[in-house]
Amino acid sequence: MTRKRRQMKSEIKRITVIVAVFFVLALNWFVFAIAADLSETAIEKIPAEKWPVFEDDEDLRLLADAVTASITYYERLPGEKAFLYGPDRYTARVLGAGLRRFRDFLDTGPEPAAIDEFIRENGSVYAHHESGRLVDILFTGYYEPGVSGSLTPSEQYPYPVYGRPDDLAVIQLSAFALQCGPKTLVGRYDGREVVPYFDRSEIDGGALKGRAAPIAWVSDPVSLFFLHVQGSGKVILEDGRRINLHYDTSNGLAYKSIGKYLIDGGKIAAPEMSMQKIAAYIRANPGETKEILHYNPRYIFFKTSEHGIRGCINVPLTSGRSVALDQGVSPPGALLFMESSKPVCNETGDIEKWIGFSRFGLNQDTGSAIRGAKRADLFWGSGDYAEIAAGHMKHPGRLYYITIRPGE
């Protein structure tokens, strides 16, 4: 055997070993993920005598808008596409028809008692259970931030808002191993192999030069960071024009909470933690800005649109109605009923107290920090109150899934 053939045989053997190891690791990872899911909570049907009172504290016109958005989502799908609600199976056609019936009812301007009666006569109610008990949900909030900016860089606006980089690659693992399911990896090709994409520190250091075009430039790195956390927002130009930013993709790295980092470092007490507290601390300690922000390696890339914020099922989000859930454990587009707490603010924008609320919502979005059945993120819209509510909300509550029987 010639030396060249021996080298070729050795190279083939090396590649075969690498591929085999990759498949084994991918399969083990998939089995682990399934085991984790099986140990999670399960959706169960709730008997009518255990249903909550269906009272709604918000404008029903906004609810009708959100219901219409989910109807649009179901109408885009094949009519027989199945959605599981615990032991029950519904098709997109049936769910859409049920929501149309509910929207028609809302259009009559019903009294509060009539809403509860309608659900009891025409609905089925489900919720996540764990060991036979209804699961407590941690509710947080998010909003659509507005950031002052420019289309060109300057001393006033030195921080770029990036679009998707040209060299960013999204790898569908199912294309290599069917056992992996719909899982993806994000990386870049460095000339020899695919490696993880640049982290936040590397990107802030200039790693994207020549790789990604800035959509706009903003003045404040803290506001830009929270724009990443929210996943969408607006850049408000000096002439009053607004650029709608939507999540496009990320660098694929795991989200790490800078709030927890500041708590663990003794910088902010846990009971006082909020988005506003984080921003105030960083601005009062500018020398720590990079250290704090770079703790979270995850970086978001945006795309623009003529329309406002949209959720992961590609429908417009509705203030106070759209909810971000883990779409892997919660039926997308579902009608929800939630119970939690909301802030009451005084004229200066300070929170005076928290009061309980209940209302209907729709499952229309998700988020990198929303994992499992015990987390829900309520979209508060835009404006001062939305920012306050989203920044401070971290309260327990209950979440129910509702299906409506289609009309005759």
C-alpha positions as CSV (number, residue, x, y, z in Angstrom):
1,M,0.0,0.0,0.0
2,T,1.4,3.3,-1.0
3,R,2.0,6.1,1.5
4,K,-0.6,8.3,-0.1
5,R,-3.2,5.5,0.2
6,R,-2.3,4.9,3.8
7,Q,-2.8,8.6,4.5
8,M,-6.1,8.6,2.8
9,K,-7.3,5.6,4.6
10,S,-6.2,7.1,7.9
11,E,-8.0,10.3,7.1
12,I,-11.2,8.5,6.2
13,K,-11.0,6.5,9.5
14,R,-10.5,9.8,11.4
15,I,-13.6,11.4,9.8
16,T,-15.6,8.3,10.4
17,V,-14.8,8.4,14.1
18,I,-15.6,12.1,14.3
19,V,-19.0,11.5,12.6
20,A,-19.8,8.5,14.9
21,V,-18.9,10.5,18.0
22,F,-21.2,13.4,16.8
23,F,-24.1,11.0,16.2
24,V,-23.7,9.4,19.6
25,L,-23.5,12.7,21.4
26,A,-26.5,14.0,19.4
27,L,-28.5,10.9,20.2
28,N,-27.6,11.0,23.9
29,W,-28.5,14.7,24.0
30,F,-31.9,14.0,22.4
31,V,-32.7,11.2,24.8
32,F,-31.8,13.4,27.7
33,A,-34.0,16.1,26.4
34,I,-36.9,13.7,26.0
35,A,-36.4,12.4,29.6
36,A,-36.4,16.0,30.9
37,D,-39.6,16.7,29.0
38,L,-41.2,13.5,30.4
39,S,-40.3,14.6,34.0
40,E,-41.9,18.0,33.3
41,T,-45.4,18.9,34.1
42,A,-48.3,17.6,32.0
43,I,-51.5,19.4,30.7
44,E,-54.6,17.9,32.2
45,K,-58.3,18.6,31.7
46,I,-59.9,20.4,34.7
47,P,-63.4,19.4,35.9
48,A,-65.9,22.3,35.8
49,E,-66.3,22.5,39.5
50,K,-62.6,23.5,39.8
51,W,-62.6,26.2,37.2
52,P,-61.8,29.8,38.2
53,V,-64.3,32.6,37.8
54,F,-63.6,34.0,34.4
55,E,-63.4,37.8,35.1
56,D,-61.5,40.1,32.8
57,D,-59.9,43.4,34.0
58,E,-59.0,44.7,30.5
59,D,-60.6,46.2,27.4
60,L,-62.4,43.5,25.6
61,R,-61.7,45.2,22.2
62,L,-58.0,44.3,22.7
63,L,-59.0,40.8,23.5
64,A,-60.9,40.6,20.2
65,D,-57.8,41.9,18.4
66,A,-55.6,39.2,20.0
67,V,-58.2,36.5,19.3
68,T,-58.3,37.6,15.6
69,A,-54.5,37.2,15.5
70,S,-54.6,33.6,16.6
71,I,-57.4,32.9,14.2
72,T,-55.1,34.1,11.4
73,Y,-52.4,31.8,12.7
74,Y,-54.7,28.8,12.6
75,E,-56.0,29.7,9.1
76,R,-52.5,29.6,7.7
77,L,-52.0,26.0,8.9
78,P,-53.3,22.8,7.3
79,G,-56.8,22.3,8.6
80,E,-56.0,18.9,10.1
81,K,-52.8,19.9,11.9
82,A,-53.2,18.5,15.4
83,F,-52.7,20.3,18.7
84,L,-52.7,18.3,22.0
85,Y,-54.4,19.6,25.1
86,G,-53.5,16.9,27.6
87,P,-55.6,13.8,26.7
88,D,-57.5,15.7,23.9
89,R,-56.6,16.3,20.3
90,Y,-57.8,19.4,18.4
91,T,-57.2,20.4,14.8
92,A,-56.3,23.8,13.6
93,R,-59.7,24.0,11.9
94,V,-61.6,23.3,15.1
95,L,-59.5,25.7,17.2
96,G,-59.9,28.5,14.6
97,A,-63.6,27.9,14.4
98,G,-63.9,28.0,18.2
99,L,-62.1,31.3,18.4
100,R,-64.2,32.8,15.7
101,R,-67.3,31.9,17.8
102,F,-65.7,33.5,20.9
103,R,-64.8,36.6,18.9
104,D,-68.4,36.9,17.6
105,F,-69.5,36.7,21.2
106,L,-67.1,39.5,22.3
107,D,-68.4,41.7,19.5
108,T,-71.8,41.8,21.3
109,G,-70.2,43.7,24.2
110,P,-71.1,41.2,26.9
111,E,-71.4,41.9,30.6
112,P,-68.7,40.4,32.9
113,A,-71.1,37.7,34.2
114,A,-72.0,36.7,30.6
115,I,-68.4,36.0,29.8
116,D,-68.1,33.5,32.6
117,E,-71.3,31.9,31.6
118,F,-70.2,31.6,28.0
119,I,-67.0,29.8,28.9
120,R,-68.9,27.4,31.2
121,E,-71.4,26.6,28.5
122,N,-69.1,26.3,25.5
123,G,-65.6,25.7,26.7
124,S,-63.1,23.1,28.0
125,V,-60.4,24.2,30.5
126,Y,-56.9,22.7,30.9
127,A,-53.8,23.5,33.0
128,H,-50.4,22.1,33.7
129,H,-50.3,19.8,36.7
130,E,-47.4,18.3,38.6
131,S,-47.9,15.3,40.9
132,G,-51.6,15.8,40.6
133,R,-51.6,19.5,41.6
134,L,-52.1,22.6,39.6
135,V,-48.8,24.2,38.8
136,D,-47.9,27.7,40.1
137,I,-46.6,30.0,37.3
138,L,-43.9,32.6,37.6
139,F,-45.2,35.6,35.6
140,T,-42.7,38.2,34.2
141,G,-43.3,40.9,31.6
142,Y,-41.8,42.4,28.5
143,Y,-42.5,45.4,26.4
144,E,-41.6,47.2,23.2
145,P,-38.8,49.7,24.0
146,G,-38.2,52.8,22.0
147,V,-34.5,53.9,21.6
148,S,-33.3,57.2,20.2
149,G,-30.9,56.7,17.3
150,S,-29.6,57.6,13.9
151,L,-28.9,56.0,10.5
152,T,-25.3,57.0,10.7
153,P,-22.7,56.7,13.4
154,S,-21.5,59.7,15.4
155,E,-20.2,60.7,18.8
156,Q,-23.8,60.9,20.0
157,Y,-24.8,57.6,18.4
158,P,-21.8,55.2,18.5
159,Y,-23.4,51.8,19.2
160,P,-24.6,49.7,16.3
161,V,-27.9,47.8,16.0
162,Y,-26.9,44.8,13.8
163,G,-28.7,42.9,11.2
164,R,-28.0,39.2,10.6
165,P,-24.3,38.6,9.8
166,D,-23.4,37.2,6.4
167,D,-21.3,34.4,7.9
168,L,-23.8,33.2,10.5
169,A,-24.8,29.6,9.8
170,V,-27.9,27.9,11.3
171,I,-27.4,24.1,11.4
172,Q,-30.5,21.9,11.4
173,L,-29.4,18.8,13.4
174,S,-32.2,16.7,12.0
175,A,-30.5,16.9,8.6
176,F,-27.6,14.9,10.1
177,A,-29.5,12.7,12.5
178,L,-33.3,12.1,12.5
179,Q,-33.1,11.3,16.2
180,C,-32.2,15.0,16.9
181,G,-35.7,16.3,16.0
182,P,-36.2,20.0,15.2
183,K,-33.0,21.2,17.0
184,T,-30.6,23.8,15.7
185,L,-27.1,25.0,16.3
186,V,-25.7,28.4,15.4
187,G,-22.1,29.0,14.3
188,R,-19.8,30.1,11.6
189,Y,-17.3,28.5,9.2
190,D,-13.7,29.4,10.0
191,G,-12.2,27.8,6.9
192,R,-11.8,24.3,8.4
193,E,-14.8,23.7,10.6
194,V,-18.0,25.2,12.1
195,V,-17.3,26.9,15.4
196,P,-19.5,28.8,17.8
197,Y,-20.4,32.3,16.8
198,F,-18.8,35.3,18.4
199,D,-20.0,36.2,21.9
200,R,-21.1,39.6,23.1
201,S,-17.7,40.7,24.2
202,E,-16.1,39.8,20.8
203,I,-18.9,41.5,18.9
204,D,-18.6,44.7,21.0
205,G,-14.8,44.5,20.3
206,G,-15.4,44.8,16.6
207,A,-15.7,41.1,15.5
208,L,-18.5,41.9,13.1
209,K,-16.6,44.4,11.0
210,G,-17.2,43.5,7.4
211,R,-19.6,40.7,8.5
212,A,-22.8,42.5,9.4
213,A,-24.4,45.8,8.4
214,P,-25.7,48.0,11.1
215,I,-29.4,48.9,10.7
216,A,-29.1,52.0,12.9
217,W,-26.9,53.5,15.6
218,V,-28.0,54.3,19.2
219,S,-26.5,56.4,22.0
220,D,-26.7,54.1,25.0
221,P,-25.2,50.6,25.4
222,V,-27.6,49.9,28.3
223,S,-30.7,50.7,26.2
224,L,-29.3,48.6,23.4
225,F,-28.7,45.7,25.8
226,F,-32.4,45.8,26.9
227,L,-33.5,46.0,23.3
228,H,-31.7,42.7,22.9
229,V,-33.4,41.3,26.0
230,Q,-36.9,42.4,24.8
231,G,-36.2,41.0,21.3
232,S,-37.9,43.8,19.4
233,G,-38.5,47.5,19.6
234,K,-38.2,50.8,17.7
235,V,-35.4,53.1,16.9
236,I,-36.7,56.7,17.0
237,L,-34.8,59.0,14.6
238,E,-34.3,62.7,15.2
239,D,-36.8,63.6,12.5
240,G,-39.5,61.5,14.2
241,R,-39.3,58.5,11.8
242,R,-39.4,55.1,13.5
243,I,-37.6,51.9,12.5
244,N,-39.5,48.8,13.6
245,L,-37.0,46.2,14.8
246,H,-37.9,42.5,15.0
247,Y,-35.9,39.6,16.2
248,D,-34.2,37.8,13.3
249,T,-31.8,35.4,15.0
250,S,-29.2,35.2,17.7
251,N,-25.5,34.1,18.0
252,G,-26.8,30.8,19.5
253,L,-25.2,31.2,22.9
254,A,-27.1,30.6,26.0
255,Y,-28.7,33.6,27.8
256,K,-27.2,34.5,31.2
257,S,-29.0,36.9,33.5
258,I,-27.0,40.0,34.5
259,G,-29.7,40.5,37.2
260,K,-28.6,37.3,38.9
261,Y,-24.9,38.3,38.3
262,L,-25.5,41.6,40.2
263,I,-27.4,39.8,43.0
264,D,-24.7,37.2,43.4
265,G,-22.1,40.0,43.4
266,G,-23.9,41.9,46.2
267,K,-24.5,44.9,43.9
268,I,-28.4,44.8,44.1
269,A,-30.5,43.0,46.7
270,A,-32.7,40.3,45.3
271,P,-36.0,41.9,46.6
272,E,-35.1,45.1,44.8
273,M,-34.2,43.6,41.5
274,S,-35.8,45.1,38.4
275,M,-34.8,46.2,34.9
276,Q,-34.8,49.8,36.2
277,K,-32.5,48.9,39.1
278,I,-30.0,47.3,36.7
279,A,-30.0,50.3,34.4
280,A,-29.6,52.7,37.3
281,Y,-26.7,50.7,38.7
282,I,-24.8,50.5,35.5
283,R,-25.2,54.2,34.7
284,A,-24.0,55.0,38.2
285,N,-21.0,52.8,37.8
286,P,-19.9,53.2,34.1
287,G,-16.6,51.5,34.7
288,E,-18.4,48.2,35.3
289,T,-20.5,48.5,32.1
290,K,-18.6,46.0,29.9
291,E,-18.0,43.6,32.7
292,I,-21.7,43.4,33.5
293,L,-23.1,43.4,30.0
294,H,-20.6,40.9,28.7
295,Y,-21.6,38.4,31.4
296,N,-24.5,37.6,29.0
297,P,-22.8,36.2,25.9
298,R,-26.0,36.0,23.9
299,Y,-26.4,38.6,21.2
300,I,-29.5,39.4,19.1
301,F,-29.6,40.3,15.4
302,F,-32.6,42.2,14.0
303,K,-34.6,42.8,10.9
304,T,-36.8,45.7,10.0
305,S,-40.5,45.8,9.1
306,E,-43.2,48.3,8.2
307,H,-45.3,46.7,10.9
308,G,-45.1,46.7,14.7
309,I,-44.0,43.9,17.0
310,R,-44.9,40.3,16.0
311,G,-44.7,37.1,18.0
312,C,-43.1,33.8,17.2
313,I,-46.2,32.5,15.4
314,N,-45.9,35.6,13.1
315,V,-48.9,37.5,14.3
316,P,-49.1,41.0,15.8
317,L,-48.8,41.1,19.5
318,T,-51.5,42.8,21.6
319,S,-50.8,44.9,24.7
320,G,-51.9,43.1,27.9
321,R,-53.2,40.1,25.9
322,S,-50.3,38.3,24.1
323,V,-48.3,35.9,26.3
324,A,-44.9,34.3,25.6
325,L,-44.7,30.7,26.7
326,D,-42.5,27.7,25.9
327,Q,-44.0,26.6,22.7
328,G,-42.7,23.1,23.2
329,V,-45.0,22.5,26.2
330,S,-47.9,24.9,25.4
331,P,-50.2,24.8,22.4
332,P,-49.3,27.7,20.1
333,G,-52.1,30.2,19.5
334,A,-54.1,29.0,22.5
335,L,-56.7,31.0,24.3
336,L,-55.5,31.5,27.9
337,F,-56.9,32.7,31.2
338,M,-54.3,34.1,33.7
339,E,-54.3,35.2,37.3
340,S,-51.4,37.2,38.7
341,S,-50.5,40.8,40.0
342,K,-50.0,44.1,38.3
343,P,-48.6,47.4,39.6
344,V,-50.5,50.5,40.5
345,C,-48.4,53.7,39.8
346,N,-48.7,57.2,41.1
347,E,-48.4,60.4,38.9
348,T,-44.6,60.3,39.1
349,G,-44.4,56.8,37.8
350,D,-43.5,55.1,41.1
351,I,-45.2,51.9,42.0
352,E,-47.5,52.4,45.0
353,K,-48.7,48.8,45.3
354,W,-49.5,45.6,43.5
355,I,-53.0,44.3,43.0
356,G,-54.4,41.0,41.8
357,F,-55.8,40.8,38.3
358,S,-57.3,38.2,36.0
359,R,-57.8,38.3,32.2
360,F,-57.9,36.3,29.0
361,G,-54.8,36.2,26.8
362,L,-53.4,34.3,23.8
363,N,-50.2,32.2,23.5
364,Q,-48.5,34.0,20.7
365,D,-44.8,34.4,21.5
366,T,-41.8,32.8,23.2
367,G,-38.4,33.9,24.6
368,S,-35.0,32.4,25.4
369,A,-35.6,32.7,29.1
370,I,-39.1,31.1,28.9
371,R,-38.5,27.5,29.4
372,G,-40.8,24.8,30.8
373,A,-44.4,24.9,32.0
374,K,-43.8,27.1,35.0
375,R,-42.9,30.4,33.2
376,A,-45.0,33.0,31.4
377,D,-44.1,36.4,30.0
378,L,-46.9,38.9,29.5
379,F,-46.5,41.5,26.8
380,W,-47.4,45.0,28.2
381,G,-47.1,47.0,25.0
382,S,-45.2,50.3,24.9
383,G,-45.0,53.4,26.9
384,D,-44.0,54.4,30.5
385,Y,-46.5,52.1,32.3
386,A,-45.5,49.1,30.0
387,E,-41.8,49.7,30.8
388,I,-42.5,49.9,34.6
389,A,-44.8,46.8,34.6
390,A,-42.4,44.7,32.4
391,G,-39.4,45.8,34.4
392,H,-40.8,44.9,37.8
393,M,-43.2,42.0,37.2
394,K,-42.0,38.8,38.8
395,H,-45.0,37.4,40.5
396,P,-46.7,34.1,41.0
397,G,-50.0,33.2,39.4
398,R,-52.1,30.6,37.6
399,L,-52.5,29.9,33.9
400,Y,-55.3,28.0,32.1
401,Y,-55.8,26.9,28.5
402,I,-59.3,27.1,27.1
403,T,-60.8,25.6,24.0
404,I,-64.2,26.7,22.6
405,R,-66.6,24.4,20.9
406,P,-67.4,25.6,17.3
407,G,-70.9,26.8,16.7
408,E,-73.5,24.7,14.8
